[in-house]
Amino acid sequence: MGRLTALYRSSIGKKILMAVTGAFLFVFVILHLAGNLKIFQGAEKFNAYAEFLREVGAPVFGHSQVLWIFRVALLAAVIVHVTAAVQLARMSVNARPVGYRKQYREPTTYASLTMRWGGVVIFGFVIYHLMHFTFGTAHPDFVPNSAYHNVVIGFQSAAVVSVYVGTMVVLGLHLFHGLWSAFQTLGANHPKFNVFRRVFAASIALAITTGNVAIPISVITGVVQ
């Protein structure tokens, strides 16, 4: 237990936690998007997908039990990921040398600048998203077990759509820098690989962002109704 505690308190331990939770969240984002895109197949297909999620694990598990287990695991992963990121940032600041007027700063990108506050934004969005489409407390006309209706009505507000689109852009930047950093951690940080890993990370982040943004935009513009 003492070794595990020491590992957790170290920067390496926190990076491991970020890597593990980040991988889990990345897989979730892809699967979540793949399922949500079924909304373009119509109400029947989308509602059937939503019902499938509620019945996963039957008859061993009860109605929605597995779904709730996954939701709790998702929320826990987000909390651990954000907490580890904040703690790493504090460790970096505390370890930064002082007493010098000029310090060398590595080139950065908009994506890397959003990593710290972006994680907090995404965490807040997860809470709002659950209130919007799971609990219905932030939904104007929530109907239990009517996923298609809830999505179509939920995205009739320009303000709500703006929140979703803006957060998806932040998520895209977060994914881009996360994937870029993952390749670097795995050792693919040779200059000759930089262009390829940048294009790869950017392509995946752009594809996920486009897919997520397409849903609320399609609803509010009447493509999905």
N, CA, C and O of each residue as an XYZ file, in Angstrom:
900
protein
N       0.824     -1.207      0.000
C       0.000      0.000      0.000
C       0.860      1.259      0.000
O       0.536      2.257     -0.644
N       1.986      1.183      0.754
C       2.886      2.330      0.819
C       3.493      2.654     -0.525
O       3.676      3.823     -0.864
N       3.809      1.613     -1.303
C       4.382      1.842     -2.634
C       3.357      2.460     -3.570
O       3.673      3.342     -4.369
N       2.129      1.985     -3.457
C       1.071      2.541     -4.303
C       0.814      4.008     -3.972
O       0.584      4.830     -4.859
N       0.858      4.318     -2.668
C       0.661      5.711     -2.248
C       1.789      6.593     -2.769
O       1.563      7.701     -3.257
N       3.031      6.066     -2.651
C       4.189      6.818     -3.134
C       4.114      7.024     -4.647
O       4.463      8.089     -5.156
N       3.655      5.989     -5.358
C       3.526      6.094     -6.814
C       2.474      7.128     -7.183
O       2.663      7.920     -8.106
N       1.357      7.114     -6.447
C       0.295      8.069     -6.729
C       0.759      9.501     -6.500
O       0.387     10.404     -7.250
N       1.561      9.710     -5.478
C       2.021     11.057     -5.157
C       3.082     11.557     -6.127
O       3.351     12.757     -6.184
N       3.680     10.663     -6.880
C       4.726     11.056     -7.825
C       4.111     11.525     -9.138
O       2.956     11.227     -9.443
N       4.906     12.262     -9.904
C       4.421     12.731    -11.203
C       4.197     11.560    -12.154
O       3.300     11.606    -12.997
N       5.004     10.514    -12.023
C       4.858      9.335    -12.891
C       3.511      8.661    -12.618
O       2.794      8.281    -13.544
N       3.181      8.521    -11.332
C       1.916      7.906    -10.977
C       0.728      8.679    -11.505
O      -0.245      8.092    -11.978
N       0.808      9.986    -11.424
C      -0.297     10.813    -11.912
C      -0.408     10.738    -13.433
O      -1.509     10.765    -13.982
N       0.731     10.645    -14.106
C       0.707     10.502    -15.557
C       0.111      9.160    -15.963
O      -0.598      9.064    -16.965
N       0.407      8.115    -15.170
C      -0.180      6.804    -15.444
C      -1.698      6.858    -15.290
O      -2.438      6.325    -16.117
N      -2.150      7.512    -14.212
C      -3.594      7.663    -13.991
C      -4.249      8.425    -15.141
O      -5.330      8.062    -15.604
N      -3.586      9.476    -15.591
C      -4.128     10.259    -16.700
C      -4.176      9.429    -17.981
O      -5.118      9.534    -18.766
N      -3.148      8.601    -18.182
C      -3.098      7.778    -19.389
C      -4.202      6.720    -19.382
O      -4.883      6.516    -20.387
N      -4.371      6.052    -18.241
C      -5.378      4.993    -18.143
C      -6.786      5.563    -18.268
O      -7.595      5.066    -19.051
N      -7.075      6.607    -17.494
C      -8.409      7.207    -17.561
C      -8.642      7.871    -18.916
O      -9.756      7.861    -19.439
N      -7.577      8.450    -19.478
C      -7.699      9.079    -20.790
C      -8.046      8.057    -21.866
O      -8.868      8.330    -22.740
N      -7.419      6.874    -21.805
C      -7.706      5.818    -22.775
C      -9.154      5.341    -22.644
O      -9.839      5.114    -23.641
N      -9.604      5.194    -21.399
C     -10.992      4.781    -21.150
C     -11.971      5.807    -21.707
O     -12.952      5.452    -22.360
N     -11.701      7.066    -21.446
C     -12.591      8.131    -21.903
C     -12.575      8.261    -23.431
O     -13.592      8.573    -24.050
N     -11.403      8.017    -24.025
C     -11.283      8.098    -25.482
C     -12.136      7.017    -26.146
O     -12.840      7.287    -27.119
N     -12.071      5.796    -25.618
C     -12.882      4.699    -26.160
C     -14.367      5.021    -25.978
O     -15.178      4.772    -26.870
N     -14.710      5.574    -24.816
C     -16.109      5.938    -24.571
C     -16.588      6.975    -25.580
O     -17.686      6.850    -26.122
N     -15.780      7.988    -25.833
C     -16.169      9.056    -26.761
C     -16.469      8.481    -28.145
O     -17.436      8.886    -28.791
N     -15.647      7.546    -28.596
C     -15.847      6.942    -29.916
C     -17.138      6.116    -29.941
O     -17.949      6.248    -30.858
N     -17.317      5.265    -28.925
C     -18.517      4.417    -28.881
C     -19.781      5.256    -28.712
O     -20.816      4.965    -29.311
N     -19.685      6.291    -27.896
C     -20.834      7.175    -27.655
C     -21.242      7.885    -28.949
O     -22.428      8.007    -29.258
N     -20.250      8.346    -29.691
C     -20.539      9.020    -30.955
C     -21.134      8.041    -31.962
O     -22.089      8.377    -32.661
N     -20.581      6.837    -32.041
C     -21.084      5.837    -32.985
C     -22.556      5.530    -32.721
O     -23.348      5.379    -33.651
N     -22.905      5.442    -31.447
C     -24.302      5.189    -31.107
C     -25.192      6.380    -31.395
O     -26.289      6.228    -31.931
N     -24.723      7.562    -31.040
C     -25.534      8.767    -31.233
C     -25.791      9.085    -32.704
O     -26.810      9.688    -33.039
N     -24.880      8.686    -33.576
C     -25.068      8.952    -35.009
C     -26.242      8.167    -35.594
O     -26.679      8.434    -36.713
N     -26.744      7.203    -34.834
C     -27.920      6.453    -35.280
C     -29.153      7.350    -35.353
O     -30.172      6.962    -35.924
N     -29.064      8.533    -34.783
C     -30.199      9.454    -34.846
C     -30.516      9.829    -36.291
O     -31.648     10.193    -36.608
N     -29.507      9.738    -37.172
C     -29.735     10.058    -38.582
C     -30.478      8.931    -39.295
O     -30.878      9.083    -40.449
N     -30.665      7.790    -38.605
C     -31.418      6.672    -39.178
C     -32.892      6.723    -38.787
O     -33.685      5.879    -39.205
N     -33.249      7.721    -37.983
C     -34.649      7.877    -37.617
C     -34.948      7.499    -36.180
O     -34.107      6.947    -35.471
N     -36.182      7.813    -35.765
C     -36.587      7.613    -34.373
C     -36.567      6.148    -33.967
O     -36.141      5.822    -32.859
N     -37.018      5.267    -34.838
C     -37.107      3.846    -34.485
C     -35.730      3.263    -34.178
O     -35.546      2.591    -33.163
N     -34.774      3.519    -35.051
C     -33.425      2.989    -34.861
C     -32.755      3.594    -33.623
O     -32.096      2.891    -32.858
N     -32.931      4.893    -33.439
C     -32.282      5.570    -32.315
C     -32.887      5.125    -30.986
O     -32.158      4.879    -30.025
N     -34.207      5.020    -30.927
C     -34.856      4.567    -29.702
C     -34.509      3.113    -29.397
O     -34.392      2.730    -28.233
N     -34.346      2.308    -30.440
C     -33.964      0.907    -30.245
C     -32.555      0.817    -29.659
O     -32.281     -0.023    -28.803
N     -31.674      1.687    -30.128
C     -30.308      1.738    -29.591
C     -30.325      2.149    -28.122
O     -29.613      1.569    -27.302
N     -31.143      3.154    -27.789
C     -31.246      3.613    -26.409
C     -31.805      2.511    -25.508
O     -31.351      2.337    -24.377
N     -32.783      1.778    -26.010
C     -33.366      0.685    -25.232
C     -32.359     -0.446    -25.039
O     -32.316     -1.077    -23.983
N     -31.562     -0.691    -26.055
C     -30.505     -1.709    -25.952
C     -29.545     -1.376    -24.814
O     -29.150     -2.261    -24.055
N     -29.170     -0.107    -24.693
C     -28.272      0.314    -23.619
C     -28.891      0.071    -22.247
O     -28.197     -0.294    -21.298
N     -30.195      0.275    -22.153
C     -30.866      0.078    -20.864
C     -31.010     -1.395    -20.510
O     -31.131     -1.742    -19.335
N     -30.996     -2.271    -21.526
C     -31.201     -3.696    -21.284
C     -29.911     -4.518    -21.319
O     -29.953     -5.740    -21.181
N     -28.783     -3.863    -21.501
C     -27.504     -4.581    -21.517
C     -27.302     -5.324    -20.193
O     -27.518     -4.766    -19.117
N     -26.891     -6.570    -20.288
C     -26.630     -7.357    -19.086
C     -27.790     -8.195    -18.615
O     -27.634     -9.008    -17.703
N     -28.967     -8.016    -19.222
C     -30.141     -8.803    -18.822
C     -29.941    -10.271    -19.245
O     -29.353    -10.524    -20.296
N     -30.414    -11.228    -18.456
C     -31.222    -11.068    -17.242
C     -30.398    -11.037    -15.949
O     -30.958    -10.972    -14.855
N     -29.067    -11.085    -16.079
C     -28.231    -11.061    -14.867
C     -28.403     -9.738    -14.134
O     -28.539     -9.708    -12.911
N     -28.396     -8.649    -14.890
C     -28.576     -7.319    -14.310
C     -29.972     -6.804    -14.622
O     -30.583     -7.182    -15.622
N     -30.462     -5.940    -13.753
C     -31.780     -5.364    -13.948
C     -31.777     -4.245    -14.964
O     -30.740     -3.914    -15.540
N     -32.942     -3.666    -15.182
C     -33.118     -2.593    -16.157
C     -32.212     -1.399    -15.843
O     -32.300     -0.810    -14.765
N     -31.347     -1.052    -16.789
C     -30.438      0.107    -16.717
C     -29.311     -0.032    -15.683
O     -28.550      0.915    -15.487
N     -29.187     -1.185    -15.021
C     -28.149     -1.318    -13.994
C     -26.745     -1.210    -14.581
O     -25.904     -0.482    -14.053
N     -26.489     -1.932    -15.672
C     -25.170     -1.875    -16.310
C     -24.896     -0.465    -16.835
O     -23.774      0.032    -16.745
N     -25.919      0.164    -17.376
C     -25.768      1.533    -17.891
C     -25.366      2.480    -16.775
O     -24.504      3.337    -16.967
N     -25.982      2.332    -15.613
C     -25.643      3.191    -14.485
C     -24.251      2.893    -13.930
O     -23.547      3.802    -13.490
N     -23.862      1.634    -13.951
C     -22.498      1.277    -13.534
C     -21.490      1.971    -14.443
O     -20.478      2.497    -13.981
N     -21.779      1.964    -15.732
C     -20.883      2.595    -16.693
C     -20.873      4.108    -16.510
O     -19.823      4.738    -16.635
N     -22.026      4.693    -16.216
C     -22.088      6.142    -16.000
C     -21.254      6.546    -14.791
O     -20.532      7.542    -14.829
N     -21.359      5.765    -13.717
C     -20.577      6.053    -12.511
C     -19.089      5.915    -12.807
O     -18.283      6.735    -12.367
N     -18.726      4.867    -13.559
C     -17.319      4.664    -13.917
C     -16.817      5.815    -14.785
O     -15.682      6.265    -14.632
N     -17.666      6.289    -15.697
C     -17.303      7.410    -16.554
C     -17.066      8.670    -15.740
O     -16.067      9.363    -15.932
N     -17.985      8.963    -14.834
C     -17.845     10.160    -14.009
C     -16.605     10.071    -13.124
O     -15.898     11.061    -12.937
N     -16.342      8.880    -12.578
C     -15.158      8.675    -11.750
C     -13.887      8.872    -12.564
O     -12.920      9.460    -12.080
N     -13.889      8.380    -13.799
C     -12.718      8.526    -14.665
C     -12.450      9.991    -14.977
O     -11.300     10.429    -14.998
N     -13.519     10.748    -15.220
C     -13.362     12.180    -15.499
C     -12.792     12.896    -14.275
O     -11.895     13.729    -14.400
N     -13.317     12.566    -13.088
C     -12.836     13.202    -11.854
C     -11.363     12.895    -11.623
O     -10.576     13.792    -11.320
N     -10.992     11.620    -11.768
C      -9.593     11.226    -11.567
C      -8.694     11.899    -12.596
O      -7.605     12.369    -12.266
N      -9.153     11.942    -13.841
C      -8.363     12.538    -14.926
C      -8.112     14.021    -14.670
O      -6.983     14.496    -14.793
N      -9.164     14.745    -14.317
C      -9.040     16.183    -14.065
C      -8.201     16.441    -12.818
O      -7.356     17.336    -12.807
N      -8.436     15.655    -11.766
C      -7.684     15.824    -10.514
C      -6.195     15.600    -10.735
O      -5.367     16.379    -10.263
N      -5.856     14.535    -11.452
C      -4.446     14.241    -11.724
C      -3.809     15.347    -12.559
O      -2.649     15.703    -12.349
N      -4.575     15.887    -13.506
C      -4.056     16.961    -14.353
C      -3.778     18.222    -13.534
O      -2.747     18.870    -13.711
N      -4.715     18.568    -12.629
C      -4.534     19.754    -11.785
C      -3.341     19.565    -10.856
O      -2.542     20.483    -10.674
N      -3.221     18.380    -10.270
C      -2.105     18.107     -9.363
C      -0.770     18.135    -10.093
O       0.228     18.613     -9.554
N      -0.752     17.627    -11.306
C       0.477     17.681    -12.108
C       0.860     19.119    -12.421
O       2.035     19.484    -12.383
N      -0.145     19.930    -12.731
C       0.116     21.334    -13.031
C       0.711     22.039    -11.822
O       1.638     22.837    -11.956
N       0.177     21.744    -10.640
C       0.705     22.347     -9.411
C       2.135     21.891     -9.143
O       2.980     22.688     -8.736
N       2.402     20.609     -9.371
C       3.758     20.084     -9.176
C       4.738     20.753    -10.124
O       5.879     21.038     -9.761
N       4.276     21.000    -11.347
C       5.123     21.645    -12.339
C       5.451     23.073    -11.932
O       6.585     23.529    -12.078
N       4.433     23.782    -11.413
C       4.646     25.164    -10.970
C       5.589     25.208     -9.783
O       6.481     26.054     -9.723
N       5.392     24.294     -8.831
C       6.231     24.272     -7.627
C       7.669     23.905     -7.935
O       8.589     24.326     -7.234
N       7.863     23.108     -8.999
C       9.212     22.673     -9.345
C       9.919     23.645    -10.269
O      11.106     23.493    -10.557
N       9.179     24.651    -10.734
C       9.753     25.602    -11.685
C      10.831     26.447    -10.990
O      10.595     26.979     -9.905
N      11.989     26.570    -11.598
C      13.050     27.377    -10.990
C      12.670     28.847    -10.899
O      12.005     29.383    -11.785
N      13.100     29.493     -9.819
C      12.812     30.906     -9.624
C      14.120     31.677     -9.554
O      15.198     31.097     -9.429
N      14.004     32.969     -9.636
C      15.193     33.794     -9.513
C      15.780     34.223    -10.838
O      16.794     34.920    -10.889
N      15.127     33.796    -11.922
C      15.616     34.178    -13.245
C      14.588     35.081    -13.908
O      13.382     34.853    -13.810
N      15.070     36.073    -14.560
C      14.161     37.006    -15.218
C      13.603     36.410    -16.495
O      12.444     36.639    -16.840
N      14.423     35.648    -17.195
C      13.987     35.068    -18.458
C      14.079     33.554    -18.360
O      15.077     33.006    -17.891
N      13.055     32.907    -18.795
C      13.034     31.461    -18.810
C      12.666     30.987    -20.199
O      11.892     31.622    -20.916
N      13.243     29.850    -20.560
C      12.920     29.278    -21.866
C      11.542     28.637    -21.817
O      11.224     27.903    -20.881
N      10.738     28.912    -22.811
C       9.424     28.303    -22.891
C       9.301     27.547    -24.204
O       9.595     28.073    -25.278
N       8.861     26.301    -24.090
C       8.708     25.492    -25.284
C       7.556     26.012    -26.133
O       6.580     26.543    -25.603
N       7.667     25.860    -27.447
C       6.561     26.258    -28.314
C       5.304     25.483    -27.933
O       5.380     24.310    -27.569
N       4.183     26.119    -28.015
C       2.952     25.459    -27.623
C       1.884     25.704    -28.676
O       2.118     26.423    -29.648
N       0.735     25.120    -28.490
C      -0.382     25.276    -29.415
C      -1.607     25.673    -28.618
O      -1.628     25.600    -27.389
N      -2.645     26.101    -29.362
C      -3.891     26.429    -28.690
C      -4.442     25.203    -27.968
O      -5.035     25.318    -26.896
N      -4.238     24.014    -28.572
C      -4.739     22.789    -27.948
C      -4.088     22.551    -26.602
O      -4.773     22.220    -25.635
N      -2.760     22.715    -26.522
C      -2.074     22.480    -25.247
C      -2.465     23.509    -24.204
O      -2.518     23.201    -23.013
N      -2.742     24.737    -24.644
C      -3.158     25.777    -23.706
C      -4.531     25.482    -23.104
O      -4.843     25.935    -22.002
N      -5.348     24.720    -23.834
C      -6.690     24.411    -23.339
C      -6.736     23.136    -22.518
O      -7.788     22.805    -21.970
N      -5.633     22.409    -22.415
C      -5.667     21.115    -21.735
C      -6.134     21.236    -20.293
O      -6.955     20.438    -19.840
N      -5.622     22.221    -19.566
C      -5.945     22.315    -18.145
C      -7.362     22.811    -17.906
O      -8.147     22.154    -17.222
N      -7.692     23.968    -18.468
C      -9.039     24.482    -18.247
C     -10.061     23.722    -19.072
O     -11.239     23.670    -18.718
N      -9.605     23.125    -20.188
C     -10.521     22.335    -21.012
C     -11.070     21.134    -20.270
O     -12.238     20.779    -20.430
N     -10.223     20.502    -19.449
C     -10.678     19.362    -18.669
C     -11.771     19.745    -17.691
O     -12.718     18.988    -17.477
N     -11.639     20.916    -17.100
C     -12.655     21.410    -16.162
C     -13.965     21.699    -16.906
O     -15.048     21.387    -16.413
N     -13.852     22.294    -18.090
C     -15.038     22.581    -18.901
C     -15.762     21.286    -19.265
O     -16.986     21.202    -19.167
N     -15.001     20.287    -19.682
C     -15.590     19.005    -20.075
C     -16.259     18.328    -18.879
O     -17.327     17.731    -19.015
N     -15.627     18.423    -17.709
C     -16.213     17.844    -16.504
C     -17.561     18.501    -16.196
O     -18.541     17.820    -15.895
N     -17.594     19.818    -16.276
C     -18.853     20.528    -16.046
C     -19.906     20.148    -17.075
O     -21.091     20.040    -16.758
N     -19.462     19.946    -18.314
C     -20.388     19.574    -19.378
C     -20.987     18.197    -19.131
O     -22.172     17.983    -19.389
N     -20.184     17.259    -18.634
C     -20.689     15.913    -18.347
C     -21.839     15.982    -17.349
O     -22.851     15.299    -17.507
N     -21.673     16.820    -16.310
C     -22.731     16.994    -15.318
C     -23.987     17.560    -15.981
O     -25.093     17.068    -15.754
N     -23.807     18.595    -16.800
C     -24.945     19.211    -17.486
C     -25.606     18.226    -18.445
O     -26.833     18.166    -18.527
N     -24.802     17.460    -19.165
C     -25.309     16.484    -20.129
C     -26.186     15.441    -19.437
O     -27.233     15.059    -19.961
N     -25.758     14.984    -18.263
C     -26.564     14.030    -17.499
C     -27.878     14.664    -17.063
O     -28.930     14.028    -17.123
N     -27.817     15.913    -16.625
C     -29.037     16.625    -16.208
C     -29.964     16.865    -17.392
O     -31.184     16.921    -17.237
N     -29.373     17.005    -18.575
C     -30.150     17.324    -19.770
C     -30.843     16.092    -20.347
O     -32.056     16.105    -20.558
N     -30.081     15.029    -20.603
C     -30.635     13.884    -21.305
C     -30.812     12.622    -20.466
O     -31.404     11.652    -20.938
N     -30.309     12.617    -19.228
C     -30.474     11.435    -18.377
C     -31.519     11.657    -17.298
O     -32.480     10.896    -17.183
N     -31.325     12.710    -16.504
C     -32.283     13.007    -15.439
C     -33.441     13.875    -15.937
O     -34.545     13.815    -15.398
N     -33.183     14.673    -16.956
C     -34.229     15.529    -17.506
C     -34.476     16.801    -16.736
O     -35.397     17.549    -17.063
N     -33.675     17.065    -15.716
C     -33.891     18.261    -14.885
C     -33.550     19.549    -15.625
O     -34.038     20.618    -15.258
N     -32.716     19.463    -16.668
C     -32.359     20.651    -17.436
C     -32.978     20.601    -18.833
O     -32.512     21.265    -19.760
N     -34.037     19.800    -18.963
C     -34.687     19.612    -20.262
C     -36.080     20.242    -20.233
O     -36.803     20.066    -19.253
N     -36.473     20.964    -21.267
C     -37.765     21.653    -21.262
C     -38.974     20.719    -21.366
O     -40.060     21.069    -20.903
N     -38.800     19.534    -21.967
C     -39.930     18.620    -22.155
C     -39.423     17.186    -22.166
O     -39.555     16.472    -23.160
N     -38.845     16.779    -21.051
C     -38.225     15.453    -20.964
C     -39.278     14.360    -20.829
O     -40.190     14.450    -20.007
N     -39.129     13.314    -21.664
C     -40.019     12.154    -21.606
C     -39.164     10.923    -21.352
O     -38.354     10.567    -22.208
N     -39.310     10.260    -20.215
C     -38.509      9.071    -19.911
C     -38.605      8.007    -21.003
O     -39.682      7.743    -21.537
N     -37.472      7.406    -21.322
C     -37.398      6.314    -22.296
C     -37.841      6.726    -23.696
O     -38.288      5.890    -24.481
N     -37.717      8.013    -24.008
C     -38.034      8.497    -25.353
C     -36.847      9.309    -25.861
O     -36.910     10.535    -25.956
N     -35.771      8.609    -26.185
C     -34.493      9.244    -26.500
C     -34.573     10.183    -27.692
O     -34.072     11.305    -27.630
N     -35.192      9.743    -28.768
C     -35.253     10.569    -29.983
C     -35.998     11.876    -29.716
O     -35.536     12.951    -30.100
N     -37.137     11.777    -29.065
C     -37.917     12.972    -28.719
C     -37.090     13.925    -27.858
O     -37.078     15.133    -28.095
N     -36.411     13.384    -26.872
C     -35.636     14.225    -25.950
C     -34.506     14.960    -26.662
O     -34.223     16.119    -26.358
N     -33.865     14.283    -27.608
C     -32.774     14.926    -28.348
C     -33.311     16.025    -29.248
O     -32.761     17.125    -29.282
N     -34.385     15.736    -29.980
C     -34.953     16.717    -30.916
C     -35.462     17.951    -30.168
O     -35.204     19.078    -30.589
N     -36.176     17.747    -29.076
C     -36.688     18.881    -28.305
C     -35.553     19.593    -27.575
O     -35.540     20.819    -27.468
N     -34.609     18.814    -27.081
C     -33.503     19.392    -26.317
C     -32.608     20.309    -27.118
O     -31.969     21.200    -26.558
N     -32.553     20.101    -28.435
C     -31.694     20.928    -29.281
C     -32.473     21.967    -30.087
O     -32.011     22.412    -31.137
N     -33.637     22.349    -29.605
C     -34.389     23.416    -30.261
C     -33.902     24.793    -29.822
O     -34.202     25.796    -30.469
N     -33.159     24.841    -28.734
C     -32.656     26.105    -28.202
C     -31.276     26.419    -28.770
O     -30.374     25.582    -28.730
N     -31.119     27.636    -29.302
C     -29.828     28.058    -29.851
C     -28.765     28.132    -28.759
O     -27.592     27.855    -29.008
N     -29.179     28.507    -27.552
C     -28.234     28.597    -26.436
C     -27.691     27.224    -26.072
O     -26.493     27.059    -25.845
N     -28.587     26.236    -26.020
C     -28.172     24.863    -25.691
C     -27.241     24.325    -26.776
O     -26.212     23.720    -26.476
N     -27.608     24.548    -28.030
C     -26.779     24.088    -29.141
C     -25.399     24.746    -29.079
O     -24.386     24.097    -29.340
N     -25.366     26.020    -28.736
C     -24.082     26.729    -28.628
C     -23.199     26.112    -27.548
O     -21.988     25.982    -27.725
N     -23.816     25.733    -26.429
C     -23.060     25.087    -25.342
C     -22.476     23.765    -25.824
O     -21.303     23.476    -25.589
N     -23.292     22.967    -26.495
C     -22.824     21.674    -26.981
C     -21.732     21.823    -28.025
O     -20.706     21.146    -27.960
N     -21.950     22.706    -28.985
C     -20.960     22.898    -30.051
C     -19.646     23.424    -29.475
O     -18.568     22.933    -29.809
N     -19.752     24.426    -28.610
C     -18.544     24.983    -28.004
C     -17.768     23.953    -27.209
O     -16.541     23.895    -27.290
N     -18.482     23.134    -26.435
C     -17.808     22.113    -25.634
C     -17.188     21.043    -26.521
O     -16.115     20.527    -26.206
N     -17.845     20.704    -27.623
C     -17.291     19.700    -28.533
C     -16.004     20.200    -29.193
O     -15.101     19.412    -29.474
N     -15.924     21.491    -29.437
C     -14.688     22.069    -29.977
C     -13.577     21.955    -28.937
O     -12.445     21.600    -29.264
N     -13.910     22.259    -27.681
C     -12.937     22.119    -26.595
C     -12.505     20.663    -26.471
O     -11.321     20.376    -26.295
N     -13.465     19.744    -26.562
C     -13.149     18.316    -26.495
C     -12.222     17.912    -27.634
O     -11.292     17.130    -27.432
N     -12.472     18.442    -28.830
C     -11.618     18.136    -29.975
C     -10.186     18.581    -29.752
O      -9.253     17.835    -30.047
N     -10.001     19.789    -29.236
C      -8.662     20.288    -28.930
C      -8.006     19.426    -27.851
O      -6.810     19.142    -27.905
N      -8.807     19.020    -26.879
C      -8.305     18.174    -25.788
C      -7.842     16.821    -26.339
O      -6.782     16.319    -25.964
N      -8.642     16.241    -27.226
C      -8.291     14.959    -27.822
C      -7.042     15.076    -28.688
O      -6.172     14.206    -28.666
N      -6.968     16.155    -29.444
C      -5.802     16.358    -30.308
C      -4.517     16.370    -29.495
O      -3.572     15.645    -29.807
N      -4.483     17.193    -28.453
C      -3.266     17.281    -27.656
C      -3.032     15.993    -26.871
O      -1.888     15.584    -26.672
N      -4.121     15.349    -26.422
C      -3.978     14.099    -25.688
C      -3.371     13.000    -26.551
O      -2.482     12.275    -26.104
N      -3.850     12.877    -27.788
C      -3.301     11.875    -28.697
C      -1.859     12.200    -29.066
O      -1.007     11.313    -29.127
N      -1.598     13.473    -29.308
C      -0.237     13.919    -29.615
C       0.713     13.546    -28.475
O       1.800     13.018    -28.714
N       0.306     13.817    -27.258
C       1.129     13.529    -26.091
C       1.295     12.029    -25.883
O       2.357     11.573    -25.458
N       0.231     11.250    -26.186
C       0.301      9.796    -26.016
C       1.373      9.202    -26.917
O       2.135      8.336    -26.488
N       1.437      9.660    -28.164
C       2.468      9.175    -29.078
C       3.858      9.538    -28.571
O       4.799      8.752    -28.676
N       3.968     10.736    -28.023
C       5.249     11.174    -27.490
C       5.675     10.309    -26.308
O       6.842      9.938    -26.185
N       4.702      9.989    -25.430
C       4.981      9.152    -24.275
C       5.417      7.756    -24.699
O       6.265      7.139    -24.054
N       4.824      7.255    -25.800
C       5.160      5.926    -26.288
C       6.473      5.897    -27.051
O       6.904      4.837    -27.505
N       7.105      7.038    -27.194
C       8.419      7.089    -27.818
C       8.438      7.550    -29.258
O       9.505      7.654    -29.863
N       7.273      7.828    -29.813
C       7.212      8.280    -31.212
C       7.370      9.791    -31.268
O       6.509     10.504    -31.784
N       8.497     10.266    -30.723
C       8.709     11.721    -30.667
C       9.901     12.166    -31.498
O      10.439     13.255    -31.293
N      10.311     11.321    -32.435
C      11.388     11.707    -33.333
C      10.868     12.761    -34.309
O       9.734     12.657    -34.775
N      11.674     13.767    -34.624
C      11.220     14.833    -35.540
C      10.610     14.332    -36.842
O       9.692     14.955    -37.377
N      11.110     13.214    -37.355
C      10.586     12.732    -38.634
C       9.172     12.158    -38.506
O       8.475     11.993    -39.507
N       8.747     11.852    -37.268
C       7.404     11.342    -37.044
C       6.399     12.439    -36.694
O       5.191     12.205    -36.706
N       6.901     13.635    -36.381
C       6.036     14.684    -35.868
C       4.896     15.052    -36.813
O       3.757     15.234    -36.384
N       5.212     15.159    -38.094
C       4.190     15.535    -39.071
C       3.097     14.476    -39.124
O       1.909     14.797    -39.151
N       3.508     13.209    -39.138
C       2.543     12.125    -39.254
C       1.665     12.011    -38.015
O       0.454     11.822    -38.129
N       2.261     12.122    -36.838
C       1.443     11.996    -35.628
C       0.565     13.231    -35.431
O      -0.516     13.139    -34.850
N       1.022     14.372    -35.908
C       0.178     15.561    -35.828
C      -1.038     15.400    -36.742
O      -2.163     15.702    -36.342
N      -0.812     14.928    -37.962
C      -1.911     14.729    -38.910
C      -2.872     13.661    -38.391
O      -4.089     13.817    -38.491
N      -2.330     12.583    -37.840
C      -3.157     11.503    -37.323
C      -4.026     11.989    -36.159
O      -5.235     11.759    -36.130
N      -3.385     12.666    -35.201
C      -4.116     13.170    -34.036
C      -5.164     14.196    -34.456
O      -6.285     14.186    -33.948
N      -4.800     15.079    -35.380
C      -5.726     16.109    -35.840
C      -6.901     15.488    -36.593
O      -8.035     15.946    -36.453
N      -6.641     14.456    -37.384
C      -7.703     13.816    -38.166
C      -8.733     13.152    -37.266
O      -9.937     13.284    -37.488
N      -8.257     12.435    -36.245
C      -9.180     11.769    -35.327
C      -9.976     12.794    -34.537
O     -11.193     12.674    -34.400
N      -9.286     13.804    -34.018
C      -9.967     14.851    -33.238
C     -11.001     15.579    -34.092
O     -12.101     15.870    -33.622
N     -10.652     15.876    -35.355
C     -11.574     16.577    -36.245
C     -12.783     15.711    -36.583
O     -13.908     16.207    -36.639
N     -12.553     14.415    -36.810
C     -13.650     13.506    -37.141
C     -14.642     13.401    -35.980
O     -15.854     13.433    -36.189
N     -14.119     13.275    -34.757
C     -14.976     13.163    -33.582
C     -15.732     14.464    -33.341
O     -16.924     14.454    -33.034
N     -15.029     15.577    -33.482
C     -15.679     16.879    -33.285
C     -16.770     17.102    -34.310
O     -17.860     17.561    -33.967
N     -16.495     16.785    -35.559
C     -17.477     16.967    -36.631
C     -18.729     16.125    -36.380
O     -19.855     16.596    -36.539
N     -18.506     14.865    -35.984
C     -19.638     13.983    -35.708
C     -20.491     14.488    -34.565
O     -21.718     14.487    -34.657
N     -19.854     14.922    -33.489
C     -20.590     15.407    -32.324
C     -21.333     16.714    -32.614
O     -22.457     16.913    -32.153
N     -20.702     17.590    -33.373
C     -21.314     18.880    -33.695
C     -22.469     18.707    -34.689
O     -23.437     19.467    -34.665
N     -22.356     17.708    -35.556
C     -23.371     17.504    -36.589
C     -24.746     17.224    -36.012
O     -25.756     17.592    -36.613
N     -24.800     16.577    -34.853
C     -26.093     16.191    -34.279
C     -26.915     17.407    -33.840
O     -28.030     17.582    -34.331
N     -26.411     18.254    -32.936
C     -27.225     19.422    -32.543
C     -27.482     20.390    -33.690
O     -28.553     20.991    -33.771
N     -26.503     20.542    -34.576
C     -26.691     21.436    -35.720
C     -27.796     20.910    -36.630
O     -28.628     21.675    -37.117
N     -27.797     19.589    -36.857
C     -28.809     18.989    -37.737
C     -30.201     19.107    -37.144
O     -31.182     19.251    -37.875
N     -30.291     19.045    -35.825
C     -31.604     19.149    -35.179
C     -32.134     20.575    -35.284
O     -33.274     20.787    -35.697
N     -31.311     21.550    -34.912
C     -31.798     22.932    -34.861
C     -32.056     23.496    -36.260
O     -32.833     24.438    -36.418
N     -31.401     22.917    -37.281
C     -31.632     23.375    -38.651
C     -32.755     22.601    -39.335
O     -33.112     22.902    -40.474
N     -33.306     21.616    -38.654
C     -34.442     20.871    -39.204
C     -34.087     19.657    -40.032
O     -34.983     18.994    -40.554
N     -32.813     19.341    -40.170
C     -32.418     18.139    -40.916
C     -32.910     16.895    -40.178
O     -33.383     15.939    -40.794
N     -32.793     16.923    -38.855
C     -33.352     15.858    -38.007
C     -34.525     16.462    -37.257
O     -34.381     17.470    -36.566
N     -35.710     15.826    -37.400
C     -36.899     16.383    -36.746
C     -37.913     15.288    -36.399
O     -38.972     15.581    -35.844
